[in-house]
Amino acid sequence: MMNLYYCPYACSMASHVALEEAGASFHAKKINIFTGDQKKSEYLAINPRALVPALEFDNGQVLLESTAILGWIGHAYPEKALLGSSPLEHALTISMCAWLSGTVHTTFKRFIHPEDVNADKDTWTGIKTKARDSYWGHLKEIDAKLANQPWIMGDRFTLADPYVLVFYPWCRDLDLPIEELTNLAAMKDRLVARPAAHRALAREKSVLLKM
C-alpha cells in the first residue's frame, strides 16, 4: 500500500485530499515539519529534501513535489476525471497547479524566509512587504476567477481545488483581510462538504473545518 507523508497546514493537504477523492488505498503518515520531523534520518531516507508531501509506492519508489503527485493521481485513476475530461483540460489543471507551486507558494515563502532571498537583514522588511502585497494579489486573482464558477477550473471539481485552498488560511499568517475572499470561502465550504475531502481534512484536523 502507498504511504503519503504529510503535515497539517502544509501544501501536502492537496495530495491528501486528492488520494481520498481518487478512492486510493494508502497510509497517511504525519511528518510534523514545525517540530523538525522532516530532518530526522528516517524521513531523510525517504525524501532527502526534507519536505512534504512525499508519496512512497510499494516498490520503494518515491514521488516528490505536489504538482507531480497530483498529476500522477489524476492519471492513475482516470475514471475519476480529477484532472478534467480531455487532454487540454488535463494540461490546464496541471498549469494551474504549477502556478500555485511555482508562484503563489514561492511568494509566501519569501515572506516567511526573507533570508533565503537576501542575507542582508536590512533588506528583509522590504522583501516581506513586497511578498505580502504579491501574495494578496495572487489570492484576489483566484477569488475573482471563482466569481462565476464553483471550482477553480470551472464547473467540475479537479485536483487543483484542494491545492488552491492550501493558500487560503495562510492569509491569516500575513495579516491579510481574508474576509474579503468571499468566493474562496464559498469554494472552501463546497470542498469541506465533499465526503472524501472531508475525510482527509478531518484526519489532519484542518483549520478549514473551523473557518
N, C-alpha and C positions, 0 to 999 in steps of 0.2 A: 504494500500500500504506500502511496505517496506521503511525504512529510512536507507540510508547509510551515516554514519558520516565520513567525510574525511577531509584531509588537503592537499592542493597543496604542492608538493615537499616532500611528505611523502610516506611511503610504502603503504598507503591506495589507492594510484593510481592504484595498481594492482587489487584490488577489484572493483574499479570504472570502469575500462576498462572491467573487467570480466562481470559485470552486463550488460553493454551495449552490449557486444558480445553475451550474452545469450538471449538478447531481453527481459530482465526483466522489469517490471514496478516498479519504485522506485523513491523516492525523494532523491536528493543529498543535504545533509546538511553540509555546511562548518564549520569546527571547526579549528580555527587558533591556532595551537599549539605553534606558535612563539610569540604570544601575550598573551597566557595564557587562551584561551577559554576552554581548556580541564580541567582546575582546577575550573571552575565555578560550582556551585551547580547543575545547570540544567543538565550539562553533566555528572557530577559525579553520578547522579541518574541513568544514562544510563550505564556508564562504570566507576565504582569506581577506576579502574586502571589509569584513566586519559590518555588514549592512543587512537589512531586511527589505524585501522578502527574499527567501530562497526556497525553491521547490525541488525537493530531492525525490528521485524516482527509485523504483525497486532495484534497478541495476546499479545504483550508486551514482549515476549521473546527476548533476545539479544544474538547474536553470536559474539564472540571476536576472535582475532588472524587471521592474514592474511591467513595462511595455512588452517585453519578450514573454513573460509569464502569461499576461492577458492574451497575447496573440496565440500562444500555444493552446490555452484553454479553449479559445474560440474555435480553433481548427480541430482540436481533439474531440470536441463534442458538437459537430456540425448541425445535428438535429435541433439543437437549442437556438441556432442562429444568433448567437450572442455578439457577433461582430457585424451583423446585418445579413441581408439575404442575397447579395451579389458581390462579385469581386471588387467593384468600385466602392460599395458600402463598407466592405472589409477594410479597404485601403483608407477610406475616410475616417473610420473609427480608430485605426492604428495611428493615423495622422494626428487626431485629437489627443490620443494617449501620449504620443511623442512630444507634443506641445506641452502637455501637463507636466511631463517628466523633465524635459529639457529647458523649459522656460519658467513655468509657474513655480515648480518645486525649487529650481535653482535660485529664483528671486527670493523665496522665503529663506533659503539657506544663507544668502548674502546678508539678510537682516540678522539672523541668529549668530552667524560666524563671520563678521566683517574682517576678522584677522586672516581669513582664507583669501580675501581679495587684496588686502594690503596690510603688511606687518606694522606699518606706522599707525600708532594709536590715534594720532591727531586726525587721521582721515576717517575714523570709524563712524563718527556722528553723521558725516555726510553720506557715507556708504549706506548706513542704516536708513536714513531719511529717503534716499533715492529708492532703496529696495522696498520700503514700506509703500511709497507712492506707486511704484510699478506693480506691486502685488495687488493693491487695491484696484488699479486699472484692469488687471487680468480678471479679478473676480467680478468686476462690473461688466466686463465683456461677456463673461459666462452667464451672468444674470440676465443680461439683455438678450442673449441667444435663447434663453428659456421663456421669454415673454409670451411667445405664441406657440409653444410646443411643450409637451410634457417631459421629454427626455432630451439630453444634450444633443443627440444625433437626429432627433425628430420625434415621430410618433411611437417609436418602438424602443424598449429598453435595450441597452447594449452594455458591454463591459466598461465603456468609458464613463458610465454614470456613477458607479461607486468610486471611480478614480477622481472624478470631479469633486465628489463630496469629501474626499480626504482633506481638501484645502479650505472647506467651508468653516469648520470650527477653529482652524488656525488663525482666522481673522482676529479672534479674541486675544491671541498672543501678541498681536501687533497693535492692539487697541484700536481696531478699525470698527466703523459703525455697521456691524453685521446685521442689525435690524433693517437696514436699507435693502438687503439682498432678499427681497420677498419671493422672487421666482425660484431662487436656490432653496429657500426654506420650504417652499411647496414641493419641490422635487425631493428634498430630504424626506418629507412626510410620505411621499409615494414610495420611496425606496424602503423606508422602515416598515411599511405595510406589506411588503413582499415577504412571504414566509421564509424563503430560502435566505434572502439577505438578512432578515431578522435573526436567523439562527447564528450567522457569523457575528453580527453586531452584539447579540446577547452574550456569546462566548467571550467576546472582547470587553464586555461591559462598556460599550462605546458611549462616548458623550453624545452621539447623535440621538440616542434613545431618550436623552433628557433635555434636548433642545427644542 
